[in-house]
Amino acid sequence: MGIPESLQQGNLSSPTTFLLLGFSTAYGAQVTLCLFFSFIYLVTVLGNLLIVTLVWLDHLQSPMYFFLGHLSFLDICYSSVTLPKILGDSFSPQKTISFVGCITQIYFFLCFGGSECVLLAAMAYDRYLSICHPFRYPVLMSRRMCHCLVAISWLSGSLSSLIQAFLTARLPFCGSKVIDHLFCEMPFLLQASCSPNAPLNKATLYALAGTIAMGSFLLTLVSYAHIIRAVLQKGVGMQKAFATCTSHLTVVSLFFGAGAVAYLVPHSSGSKERDKVLALLYAAVTPMLNPIIYSLRNSEVKGAIRKALCRGRLQMSTTGSGIATECPPRSLRQGWSSW
């Protein structure tokens, strides 16, 4: 995709407007990409909305699923920050975004991403308590503690992203206002800045983001180190203990792995397309896979889905008959709500 000389020099219609560059593709490929992005966003919203609905209807009642409901809500918000804009730009000749819109997108992207990092660490801590301290677990992981951990995740993500967005908004952009990326992201916006203090600002911003990401990742590792040690020492219930952690470990690996590759691998002029693919991986594909992973690898989630579908069929078949039927029986329901 060629860039007009006037745009390369930063002469856009507004001094506070950026030009975003997507994939360099022909019209047919753009149609395919648009359908692909639409499919990803639709599956992300519907899949995560299903998890939120199951938790809200009390089909999944343990603290782990309380966290999972908030994680699914975060994934919906996280993907909604970028994918609708990418879809809107699919066939636009000039993929522009205002300065205010760019900073707003950065703020919410970092806010939801940082909150998800902390929430994943809280879920690992929940698994640690349930396996290493099963008898004290109901007291240690009370409803109040669950609400406190969720509040901490939201507050930490919001505060960190607010500082980063504020510092980024104060950078001058006197040269080219072309961002060769799918959406506004902090490293690419820093590259477009002409500030002599850009390296210092970059170090500060990365330090803030690293504190949230690395701190959460280290807490997750410590939790699972204690889990593995406890399971190996006890030697009983090893399969069940690891089974409860498999879904969460898979999600953590995808989220932190994709983010680490995207942010820690050095950027070069020849890796623009690779950077865009990686951005799609952690900004769009990972939120789509999270409900699929929990649905396929977790018997309680699959049982809750079957329960909801069965109840829906019974309500349709008994409409007007006045017959009250439970689906499934209470004896089967206990296995879903207990941990």
Residue frames relative to the residue before (quaternion, step in Angstrom):
aa qw qx qy qz dx dy dz
M 1.0000 0.0000 0.0000 0.0000 0.00 0.00 0.00
G 0.3026 -0.7775 0.5270 0.1618 3.57 -0.66 1.12
I 0.2718 -0.7541 0.5788 0.1499 3.54 -1.09 0.75
P 0.4509 -0.6851 0.4924 0.2914 3.61 -0.69 0.98
E 0.6016 -0.5956 0.4000 0.3510 3.53 -1.14 0.75
S 0.6295 0.5448 -0.3448 0.4336 3.59 1.02 -0.73
L 0.6690 0.4795 -0.3030 0.4803 3.56 1.08 -0.68
Q 0.6035 0.5543 -0.3598 0.4463 3.57 1.08 -0.66
Q 0.7008 0.4491 -0.2612 0.4889 3.58 1.08 -0.68
G 0.5569 -0.6453 0.3744 0.3651 3.56 1.29 0.05
N 0.4919 0.6656 -0.4426 0.3452 3.66 1.17 0.27
L 0.0981 0.7914 -0.5901 0.1257 3.56 0.39 1.21
S 0.7109 -0.4649 0.3095 0.4274 3.54 -1.30 0.20
S 0.7780 0.1693 -0.0999 0.5967 3.58 1.15 -0.52
P 0.5122 -0.6606 0.4433 0.3237 3.60 -0.96 0.76
T 0.7269 0.3653 -0.2366 0.5312 3.58 1.21 -0.29
T 0.5132 0.6088 -0.4314 0.4241 3.58 0.99 0.88
F 0.1891 -0.7737 0.5971 0.0955 3.55 -0.98 0.91
L 0.3115 -0.7120 0.5974 0.1979 3.53 -1.25 0.58
L 0.1940 -0.7788 0.5898 0.0893 3.56 -0.71 1.12
L 0.1938 -0.7695 0.5999 0.1023 3.56 -1.03 0.83
G 0.2259 -0.7777 0.5744 0.1194 3.56 -0.80 1.04
F 0.7677 -0.2827 0.2449 0.5204 3.53 -1.14 -0.65
S 0.4075 -0.6917 0.5414 0.2498 3.58 -1.07 0.80
T 0.2498 0.7840 -0.5173 0.2351 3.56 0.05 1.30
A 0.5428 -0.5866 0.4894 0.3491 3.53 -1.34 0.34
Y 0.7297 -0.4403 0.2885 0.4363 3.55 -1.34 0.16
G 0.6561 0.5177 -0.3198 0.4463 3.60 0.92 -0.86
A 0.6615 0.4903 -0.3056 0.4782 3.56 1.00 -0.79
Q 0.6107 0.5474 -0.3547 0.4490 3.60 1.09 -0.64
V 0.6219 0.5273 -0.3375 0.4704 3.58 1.06 -0.74
T 0.6505 0.5150 -0.3095 0.4646 3.57 0.97 -0.87
L 0.6623 0.5013 -0.3035 0.4668 3.58 0.95 -0.89
C 0.6355 0.5312 -0.3300 0.4529 3.57 1.00 -0.81
L 0.6603 0.4870 -0.3033 0.4847 3.59 0.96 -0.84
F 0.6321 0.5376 -0.3232 0.4549 3.56 1.05 -0.79
F 0.6734 0.4829 -0.2909 0.4783 3.59 0.91 -0.92
S 0.6356 0.5300 -0.3286 0.4552 3.57 1.03 -0.79
F 0.6465 0.5170 -0.3138 0.4651 3.57 1.00 -0.85
I 0.6476 0.5195 -0.3189 0.4572 3.58 0.92 -0.90
Y 0.6926 0.4797 -0.2903 0.4539 3.58 0.82 -0.96
L 0.6481 0.5218 -0.3220 0.4517 3.59 0.98 -0.82
V 0.6719 0.4799 -0.2974 0.4794 3.59 0.90 -0.90
T 0.6249 0.5484 -0.3353 0.4431 3.60 1.02 -0.80
V 0.7044 0.4645 -0.2711 0.4633 3.57 0.79 -1.02
L 0.7037 0.4659 -0.2829 0.4558 3.59 0.80 -0.98
G 0.6688 0.5121 -0.3089 0.4415 3.60 0.92 -0.88
N 0.7078 0.4388 -0.2635 0.4869 3.56 0.86 -0.93
L 0.6155 0.5353 -0.3499 0.4607 3.59 1.09 -0.62
L 0.6013 0.5516 -0.3526 0.4581 3.58 1.11 -0.62
I 0.6574 0.4979 -0.3103 0.4729 3.59 0.94 -0.88
V 0.6501 0.5144 -0.3190 0.4594 3.60 0.92 -0.90
T 0.6605 0.5124 -0.3079 0.4544 3.59 0.96 -0.85
L 0.6510 0.5155 -0.3202 0.4560 3.60 0.95 -0.85
V 0.6617 0.4846 -0.3073 0.4826 3.58 0.98 -0.80
W 0.6616 0.5218 -0.3043 0.4444 3.57 0.94 -0.89
L 0.7005 0.4483 -0.2601 0.4905 3.60 1.09 -0.73
D 0.4725 -0.7131 0.4046 0.3233 3.58 1.36 0.18
H 0.3483 0.7027 -0.5397 0.3059 3.57 1.05 0.69
L 0.7443 0.2238 -0.1398 0.6135 3.58 1.24 -0.50
Q 0.0714 -0.8880 0.4529 -0.0356 3.55 -0.16 1.32
S 0.5616 0.6149 -0.4096 0.3725 3.64 1.12 -0.24
P 0.6694 -0.5048 0.3486 0.4190 3.63 -1.20 0.37
M 0.6006 0.5784 -0.3697 0.4099 3.58 1.03 -0.71
Y 0.7108 0.4345 -0.2600 0.4882 3.56 0.97 -0.81
F 0.5269 0.5759 -0.4135 0.4688 3.56 1.23 -0.28
F 0.6650 0.4702 -0.2886 0.5034 3.58 0.99 -0.86
L 0.6363 0.5397 -0.3335 0.4389 3.58 0.97 -0.81
G 0.6233 0.5378 -0.3424 0.4529 3.59 1.03 -0.71
H 0.6728 0.4704 -0.2927 0.4903 3.58 0.99 -0.82
L 0.6124 0.5386 -0.3492 0.4615 3.59 1.08 -0.66
S 0.6551 0.5022 -0.3122 0.4702 3.59 0.96 -0.81
F 0.6373 0.5107 -0.3294 0.4738 3.58 1.00 -0.76
L 0.6342 0.5210 -0.3213 0.4724 3.59 1.03 -0.80
D 0.6475 0.5244 -0.3242 0.4479 3.60 0.97 -0.81
I 0.6201 0.5234 -0.3440 0.4725 3.59 1.05 -0.71
C 0.6794 0.4779 -0.2864 0.4775 3.59 0.88 -0.92
Y 0.6441 0.5572 -0.3103 0.4223 3.57 0.97 -0.95
S 0.7172 0.4219 -0.2531 0.4935 3.58 0.87 -0.92
S 0.6300 0.5516 -0.3383 0.4294 3.61 1.11 -0.60
V 0.5556 0.6058 -0.3962 0.4092 3.60 1.20 -0.32
T 0.8100 0.2971 -0.1163 0.4921 3.59 0.96 -0.87
L 0.6943 0.5349 -0.3126 0.3661 3.60 0.73 -1.02
P 0.6448 0.5029 -0.3658 0.4445 3.70 0.83 -0.70
K 0.6469 0.5055 -0.3193 0.4734 3.60 1.02 -0.76
I 0.6402 0.5127 -0.3255 0.4703 3.60 1.00 -0.81
L 0.6473 0.5117 -0.3146 0.4693 3.58 0.99 -0.82
G 0.6667 0.5061 -0.3028 0.4556 3.59 0.97 -0.83
D 0.7023 0.4587 -0.2582 0.4794 3.57 1.15 -0.63
S 0.4172 0.7541 -0.4488 0.2362 3.60 1.25 -0.21
F 0.8088 0.2066 -0.0924 0.5428 3.58 0.91 -0.89
S 0.4601 0.6785 -0.4558 0.3466 3.58 1.23 0.28
P 0.4553 -0.6943 0.4718 0.2966 3.64 -0.81 0.88
Q 0.7715 0.1546 -0.0974 0.6094 3.59 1.11 -0.68
K 0.1936 -0.8024 0.5599 0.0724 3.56 -0.39 1.28
T 0.1087 0.8341 -0.5260 0.1257 3.56 0.33 1.27
I 0.0483 -0.7586 0.6487 0.0389 3.51 -1.33 0.45
S 0.4839 -0.6760 0.4710 0.2951 3.56 -0.95 0.85
F 0.6499 -0.5170 0.3815 0.4059 3.55 -1.26 0.38
V 0.6546 0.5027 -0.3099 0.4720 3.58 0.96 -0.89
G 0.6565 0.5080 -0.3087 0.4643 3.57 0.98 -0.83
C 0.6376 0.5321 -0.3210 0.4554 3.56 1.05 -0.76
I 0.6733 0.4778 -0.2923 0.4825 3.59 0.90 -0.92
T 0.6331 0.5287 -0.3298 0.4592 3.59 1.04 -0.77
Q 0.6480 0.5125 -0.3126 0.4687 3.56 1.00 -0.83
I 0.6354 0.5189 -0.3237 0.4715 3.58 1.00 -0.80
Y 0.6507 0.5306 -0.3270 0.4337 3.58 0.89 -0.92
F 0.7313 0.4259 -0.2589 0.4656 3.60 0.70 -1.03
F 0.6083 0.5482 -0.3567 0.4496 3.60 1.07 -0.66
L 0.6970 0.4457 -0.2674 0.4940 3.58 0.93 -0.90
C 0.6153 0.5621 -0.3429 0.4333 3.58 1.06 -0.73
F 0.7230 0.4200 -0.2521 0.4872 3.57 0.75 -1.02
G 0.6410 0.5228 -0.3288 0.4557 3.59 1.04 -0.71
G 0.6724 0.4843 -0.2948 0.4759 3.59 0.95 -0.86
S 0.6387 0.5204 -0.3266 0.4633 3.58 1.00 -0.79
E 0.6477 0.5132 -0.3239 0.4607 3.58 1.02 -0.75
C 0.5974 0.5593 -0.3596 0.4484 3.60 1.05 -0.70
V 0.7015 0.4591 -0.2677 0.4748 3.57 0.82 -1.02
L 0.6469 0.5233 -0.3243 0.4500 3.59 1.00 -0.78
L 0.6260 0.5205 -0.3380 0.4722 3.61 1.04 -0.70
A 0.6300 0.5107 -0.3294 0.4835 3.59 1.08 -0.69
A 0.6373 0.5189 -0.3258 0.4673 3.60 1.02 -0.77
M 0.6394 0.5126 -0.3243 0.4724 3.58 1.04 -0.71
A 0.6261 0.5139 -0.3364 0.4803 3.60 1.07 -0.68
Y 0.6344 0.5178 -0.3220 0.4751 3.60 1.04 -0.77
D 0.6200 0.5356 -0.3327 0.4670 3.57 1.06 -0.72
R 0.6508 0.4960 -0.3104 0.4837 3.60 0.97 -0.82
Y 0.6210 0.5458 -0.3381 0.4495 3.59 1.03 -0.75
L 0.6835 0.4782 -0.2916 0.4681 3.58 0.86 -0.93
S 0.6798 0.5091 -0.3074 0.4291 3.59 0.89 -0.87
I 0.7274 0.4139 -0.2377 0.4930 3.61 1.07 -0.68
C 0.7547 0.3952 -0.2148 0.4775 3.59 0.87 -0.93
H 0.7875 0.1596 -0.0902 0.5885 3.62 1.14 -0.54
P 0.0052 -0.8647 0.5022 0.0105 3.61 0.70 1.03
F 0.6843 0.4963 -0.3066 0.4376 3.63 0.97 -0.73
R 0.7221 0.3912 -0.2362 0.5194 3.58 1.12 -0.62
Y 0.4059 0.7636 -0.4384 0.2447 3.58 1.29 -0.15
P 0.6698 0.4956 -0.3380 0.4377 3.68 0.79 -0.83
V 0.6769 0.4711 -0.2961 0.4818 3.59 1.11 -0.62
L 0.6867 0.4900 -0.2847 0.4553 3.57 0.92 -0.93
M 0.7695 0.2512 -0.1443 0.5691 3.59 0.96 -0.84
S 0.0622 0.8165 -0.5640 0.1067 3.54 0.53 1.23
R 0.6900 -0.4545 0.3491 0.4420 3.55 -1.29 0.14
R 0.6347 0.5287 -0.3317 0.4556 3.58 1.03 -0.76
M 0.6478 0.5097 -0.3176 0.4687 3.59 0.98 -0.83
C 0.6216 0.5420 -0.3376 0.4536 3.59 1.01 -0.78
H 0.6722 0.4854 -0.2933 0.4759 3.57 0.91 -0.91
C 0.6369 0.5292 -0.3303 0.4530 3.60 1.01 -0.75
L 0.6681 0.4971 -0.3041 0.4626 3.61 0.92 -0.87
V 0.6435 0.5021 -0.3230 0.4790 3.59 1.01 -0.75
A 0.6463 0.5167 -0.3169 0.4636 3.59 0.99 -0.83
I 0.6368 0.5214 -0.3263 0.4650 3.59 1.01 -0.79
S 0.6462 0.5207 -0.3278 0.4516 3.60 0.95 -0.79
W 0.6804 0.4773 -0.2939 0.4721 3.59 0.91 -0.86
L 0.6801 0.4939 -0.2986 0.4521 3.59 0.90 -0.89
S 0.6617 0.5020 -0.3166 0.4582 3.60 0.91 -0.82
G 0.6625 0.4935 -0.3082 0.4718 3.58 0.96 -0.81
S 0.6664 0.5100 -0.3017 0.4525 3.59 0.96 -0.86
L 0.6855 0.4866 -0.2937 0.4550 3.58 0.86 -0.94
S 0.6605 0.5071 -0.3088 0.4596 3.60 0.89 -0.91
S 0.6931 0.4706 -0.2846 0.4659 3.60 0.86 -0.92
L 0.6051 0.5558 -0.3571 0.4442 3.59 1.09 -0.65
I 0.6635 0.4929 -0.3035 0.4740 3.59 0.93 -0.88
Q 0.6771 0.4970 -0.2982 0.4534 3.58 0.90 -0.92
A 0.6641 0.4916 -0.3085 0.4714 3.59 0.94 -0.83
F 0.6358 0.5301 -0.3307 0.4532 3.61 1.02 -0.77
L 0.6768 0.4815 -0.2958 0.4718 3.60 0.91 -0.89
T 0.6494 0.5096 -0.3183 0.4661 3.58 1.01 -0.76
A 0.6490 0.5358 -0.3178 0.4367 3.59 1.00 -0.80
R 0.6702 0.5036 -0.2994 0.4556 3.60 1.15 -0.52
L 0.5144 0.6403 -0.4271 0.3782 3.62 1.23 -0.09
P 0.3984 -0.7017 0.5278 0.2650 3.61 -1.02 0.70
F 0.1192 -0.7653 0.6298 0.0581 3.58 -1.15 0.73
C 0.0788 0.8452 -0.5174 0.1083 3.55 0.23 1.33
G 0.6814 0.4659 -0.2929 0.4826 3.60 1.21 -0.18
S 0.8232 -0.1267 0.1367 0.5362 3.53 -0.93 -0.96
K 0.1962 -0.7802 0.5868 0.0917 3.53 -0.98 0.87
V 0.4142 0.6828 -0.4757 0.3688 3.55 1.08 0.82
I 0.1036 -0.7790 0.6179 0.0239 3.58 -0.77 1.09
D 0.2241 -0.7989 0.5481 0.1059 3.57 -0.39 1.23
H 0.5097 0.5961 -0.4457 0.4316 3.53 0.44 1.29
L 0.6220 -0.5695 0.3911 0.3684 3.57 -1.28 0.26
F 0.7905 0.0102 0.0211 0.6120 3.58 1.13 -0.61
C 0.6398 -0.5161 0.3892 0.4157 3.55 -1.28 0.16
E 0.0998 0.7711 -0.6189 0.1119 3.53 -0.70 1.15
M 0.6550 -0.6021 0.2989 0.3451 3.52 -0.95 0.97
P 0.6876 0.4808 -0.3341 0.4295 3.69 0.68 -0.85
F 0.6897 0.4760 -0.2829 0.4666 3.59 0.99 -0.80
L 0.6209 0.5140 -0.3449 0.4811 3.57 1.14 -0.53
L 0.6260 0.5302 -0.3335 0.4645 3.59 1.08 -0.67
Q 0.6231 0.5399 -0.3366 0.4549 3.58 1.09 -0.67
A 0.6877 0.4805 -0.2785 0.4676 3.58 1.12 -0.66
S 0.5656 0.6113 -0.3842 0.3986 3.61 1.24 -0.19
C 0.3060 -0.7523 0.5582 0.1697 3.56 -1.14 0.69
S 0.3841 0.7435 -0.4738 0.2742 3.58 1.24 0.27
P 0.4540 -0.6756 0.4990 0.2973 3.64 -0.96 0.77
N 0.6767 0.4696 -0.2861 0.4895 3.57 1.25 -0.39
A 0.2981 0.7930 -0.4898 0.2058 3.59 1.24 0.27
P 0.6501 0.5039 -0.3486 0.4494 3.67 0.87 -0.74
L 0.6513 0.5042 -0.3210 0.4675 3.60 1.01 -0.79
N 0.6494 0.5058 -0.3121 0.4745 3.55 0.98 -0.88
K 0.6353 0.5349 -0.3254 0.4521 3.55 1.02 -0.83
A 0.6556 0.5055 -0.3134 0.4652 3.58 0.96 -0.85
T 0.6524 0.5165 -0.3145 0.4569 3.58 1.00 -0.83
L 0.6763 0.4972 -0.2904 0.4595 3.54 0.92 -0.95
Y 0.6661 0.4891 -0.3063 0.4725 3.57 0.97 -0.82
A 0.6118 0.5457 -0.3528 0.4510 3.59 1.08 -0.64
L 0.6567 0.5003 -0.3130 0.4696 3.59 0.97 -0.82
A 0.6803 0.4751 -0.2923 0.4755 3.56 0.89 -0.93
G 0.6578 0.5249 -0.3089 0.4431 3.57 1.01 -0.82
T 0.5984 0.5683 -0.3610 0.4343 3.57 1.08 -0.68
I 0.6821 0.4671 -0.2831 0.4862 3.57 0.93 -0.89
A 0.7238 0.4588 -0.2621 0.4438 3.58 0.72 -1.08
M 0.7272 0.4303 -0.2547 0.4702 3.58 0.73 -1.04
G 0.6188 0.5408 -0.3493 0.4501 3.58 1.03 -0.71
S 0.6683 0.4876 -0.2944 0.4785 3.57 0.94 -0.89
F 0.6580 0.5153 -0.3131 0.4511 3.56 0.96 -0.87
L 0.6602 0.4998 -0.3116 0.4661 3.59 0.96 -0.82
L 0.6318 0.5173 -0.3334 0.4712 3.60 1.00 -0.75
T 0.6311 0.5242 -0.3229 0.4718 3.57 1.07 -0.75
L 0.6601 0.5064 -0.3078 0.4617 3.58 0.94 -0.87
V 0.6492 0.5127 -0.3187 0.4627 3.58 0.96 -0.87
S 0.6410 0.5283 -0.3276 0.4502 3.59 0.95 -0.83
Y 0.7181 0.4360 -0.2610 0.4755 3.56 0.86 -0.92
A 0.5658 0.5630 -0.3927 0.4568 3.60 1.16 -0.41
H 0.6609 0.4820 -0.2970 0.4927 3.59 0.99 -0.83
I 0.6275 0.5371 -0.3391 0.4503 3.59 1.03 -0.75
I 0.6764 0.4895 -0.2961 0.4639 3.58 0.87 -0.96
R 0.6513 0.5139 -0.3207 0.4571 3.58 0.96 -0.83
A 0.6637 0.5009 -0.3076 0.4626 3.60 0.95 -0.86
V 0.6617 0.5057 -0.3125 0.4569 3.57 0.95 -0.84
L 0.6694 0.4946 -0.3015 0.4652 3.58 0.96 -0.83
Q 0.6603 0.5031 -0.3149 0.4601 3.60 1.02 -0.72
K 0.7127 0.4433 -0.2670 0.4735 3.57 0.89 -0.89
G 0.1760 -0.8371 0.4991 0.1383 3.56 0.99 -0.83
V 0.6570 0.4516 -0.3085 0.5189 3.57 1.26 0.15
G 0.8185 0.1794 -0.1589 0.5221 3.54 -0.92 0.90
M 0.2567 0.8032 -0.5067 0.1796 3.58 1.17 0.46
Q 0.6726 0.5086 -0.3081 0.4405 3.57 0.86 -0.93
K 0.6694 0.4889 -0.3011 0.4714 3.59 0.93 -0.87
A 0.6491 0.5291 -0.3239 0.4403 3.58 0.96 -0.84
F 0.6954 0.4506 -0.2792 0.4853 3.57 0.90 -0.88
A 0.6023 0.5736 -0.3592 0.4232 3.58 1.10 -0.65
T 0.6622 0.5046 -0.3161 0.4549 3.59 1.03 -0.70
C 0.7136 0.4504 -0.2488 0.4754 3.58 1.22 -0.44
T 0.4926 0.7105 -0.4201 0.2757 3.59 1.19 -0.42
S 0.6746 0.4993 -0.3029 0.4516 3.58 0.84 -0.98
H 0.6786 0.4907 -0.2957 0.4596 3.57 0.89 -0.94
L 0.6389 0.5236 -0.3269 0.4591 3.60 0.99 -0.78
T 0.6400 0.5250 -0.3241 0.4579 3.58 1.01 -0.78
V 0.6628 0.4971 -0.2991 0.4734 3.58 0.95 -0.90
V 0.6477 0.5165 -0.3182 0.4610 3.59 0.96 -0.88
S 0.6535 0.5195 -0.3165 0.4504 3.59 0.94 -0.87
L 0.6668 0.4959 -0.3051 0.4651 3.57 0.94 -0.86
F 0.7092 0.4828 -0.2774 0.4323 3.57 0.78 -1.03
F 0.7419 0.3935 -0.2308 0.4914 3.57 0.71 -1.06
G 0.6245 0.5520 -0.3462 0.4306 3.61 1.04 -0.67
A 0.6847 0.4700 -0.2869 0.4774 3.58 0.87 -0.94
G 0.6591 0.5092 -0.3107 0.4580 3.59 0.98 -0.81
A 0.6477 0.5191 -0.3240 0.4539 3.58 1.01 -0.79
V 0.6553 0.5026 -0.3148 0.4678 3.58 0.94 -0.84
A 0.6852 0.5023 -0.2897 0.4408 3.58 0.94 -0.90
Y 0.7842 0.3599 -0.1784 0.4730 3.59 0.92 -0.86
L 0.7325 0.4352 -0.2489 0.4605 3.61 1.04 -0.65
V 0.6091 0.5224 -0.3656 0.4716 3.60 1.15 -0.48
P 0.4941 -0.6786 0.4455 0.3113 3.65 -0.76 0.96
H 0.3786 -0.7135 0.5479 0.2176 3.54 -1.06 0.85
S 0.0449 -0.7821 0.6214 0.0164 3.55 -1.09 0.74
S 0.6619 -0.5324 0.3543 0.3910 3.54 -1.24 0.40
G 0.7067 0.4603 -0.2651 0.4673 3.58 1.15 -0.53
S 0.6683 0.5055 -0.2985 0.4570 3.58 1.24 0.06
K 0.2601 0.8011 -0.5077 0.1814 3.60 1.14 0.48
E 0.6785 0.4776 -0.3003 0.4705 3.58 0.88 -0.92
R 0.6274 0.5291 -0.3383 0.4604 3.60 1.05 -0.71
D 0.6374 0.5301 -0.3244 0.4554 3.58 1.00 -0.82
K 0.6553 0.5103 -0.3122 0.4612 3.58 1.02 -0.77
V 0.6395 0.5130 -0.3230 0.4727 3.58 1.02 -0.78
L 0.6530 0.5023 -0.3102 0.4745 3.59 0.98 -0.83
A 0.6274 0.5338 -0.3377 0.4553 3.58 1.02 -0.78
L 0.6439 0.5045 -0.3199 0.4780 3.58 1.01 -0.77
L 0.6228 0.5684 -0.3452 0.4122 3.57 1.03 -0.76
Y 0.7941 0.3041 -0.1836 0.4932 3.61 0.72 -0.98
A 0.6893 0.4705 -0.2988 0.4628 3.62 1.16 -0.36
A 0.8085 0.2505 -0.1110 0.5208 3.60 1.10 -0.58
V 0.7268 0.4495 -0.2662 0.4459 3.59 0.76 -1.00
T 0.6565 0.5279 -0.3215 0.4324 3.61 0.90 -0.89
P 0.6645 0.4720 -0.3358 0.4721 3.69 0.83 -0.74
M 0.6282 0.5280 -0.3416 0.4581 3.60 1.14 -0.55
L 0.7043 0.4874 -0.2695 0.4402 3.58 0.99 -0.85
N 0.5403 0.6652 -0.4013 0.3233 3.61 1.08 -0.61
P 0.7156 0.4076 -0.2958 0.4839 3.69 0.69 -0.86
I 0.6033 0.5507 -0.3643 0.4473 3.60 1.09 -0.60
I 0.6513 0.5163 -0.3141 0.4589 3.58 0.94 -0.89
Y 0.7001 0.4586 -0.2800 0.4702 3.59 0.85 -0.93
S 0.6503 0.5173 -0.3230 0.4530 3.60 1.08 -0.63
L 0.7238 0.4512 -0.2501 0.4583 3.58 0.93 -0.89
R 0.7822 0.3629 -0.1720 0.4763 3.59 0.99 -0.81
N 0.7020 0.4280 -0.2580 0.5073 3.59 1.24 0.01
S 0.3745 -0.7616 0.4868 0.2069 3.58 -0.52 1.18
E 0.6310 0.5432 -0.3467 0.4320 3.60 1.06 -0.66
V 0.6418 0.5025 -0.3284 0.4772 3.58 1.01 -0.75
K 0.6562 0.4931 -0.3143 0.4769 3.59 0.95 -0.85
G 0.6433 0.5147 -0.3256 0.4639 3.58 1.04 -0.71
A 0.6443 0.5124 -0.3217 0.4678 3.60 1.03 -0.75
I 0.6331 0.5185 -0.3333 0.4682 3.58 1.04 -0.74
R 0.6574 0.4937 -0.3135 0.4752 3.60 0.93 -0.86
K 0.6285 0.5429 -0.3280 0.4502 3.57 1.04 -0.79
A 0.6721 0.4918 -0.2980 0.4665 3.59 0.92 -0.92
L 0.6609 0.4974 -0.3106 0.4682 3.59 0.97 -0.85
C 0.6496 0.5156 -0.3170 0.4601 3.57 0.98 -0.85
R 0.6546 0.5064 -0.3154 0.4643 3.57 0.96 -0.85
G 0.6380 0.5268 -0.3269 0.4567 3.58 1.03 -0.74
R 0.6589 0.4956 -0.3121 0.4721 3.58 0.96 -0.82
L 0.6533 0.5120 -0.3197 0.4570 3.60 0.99 -0.80
Q 0.6460 0.5186 -0.3279 0.4541 3.57 0.98 -0.77
M 0.6554 0.5002 -0.3112 0.4726 3.55 1.07 -0.74
S 0.7089 0.4710 -0.2703 0.4501 3.59 0.95 -0.86
T 0.7449 0.3837 -0.2148 0.5017 3.61 1.14 -0.59
T 0.3491 0.7448 -0.5026 0.2660 3.60 1.21 0.24
G 0.8256 0.1967 -0.1664 0.5020 3.55 -0.73 1.06
S 0.6297 0.5547 -0.3446 0.4206 3.61 1.21 -0.21
G 0.3732 -0.7533 0.4672 0.2739 3.58 1.24 -0.40
I 0.5095 0.6371 -0.4263 0.3908 3.58 1.23 0.32
A 0.2083 -0.7723 0.5906 0.1065 3.57 -0.80 1.01
T 0.0232 0.8100 -0.5813 0.0746 3.57 -0.62 1.13
E 0.3036 -0.7479 0.5642 0.1737 3.56 -0.96 0.89
C 0.0386 0.7861 -0.6154 0.0443 3.55 -0.97 0.83
P 0.5300 -0.3856 -0.7295 0.1955 1.57 -0.92 2.34
P 0.7142 -0.4110 0.3055 0.4771 3.62 -1.24 -0.06
R 0.6512 -0.5368 0.3698 0.3885 3.57 -1.21 0.47
S 0.5973 0.5819 -0.3698 0.4096 3.60 1.06 -0.65
L 0.6865 0.4473 -0.2819 0.4992 3.58 1.10 -0.64
R 0.6080 0.5963 -0.3517 0.3886 3.55 1.14 -0.60
Q 0.6021 0.6022 -0.3671 0.3743 3.58 1.05 -0.62
G 0.6345 0.5477 -0.3350 0.4304 3.56 1.08 -0.70
W 0.6507 0.5179 -0.3243 0.4507 3.56 1.14 -0.50
S 0.7466 0.4209 -0.2369 0.4575 3.59 0.90 -0.89
S 0.6546 0.4890 -0.3300 0.4727 3.60 1.18 -0.35
W 0.3098 -0.7437 0.5597 0.1942 3.56 -1.22 0.40
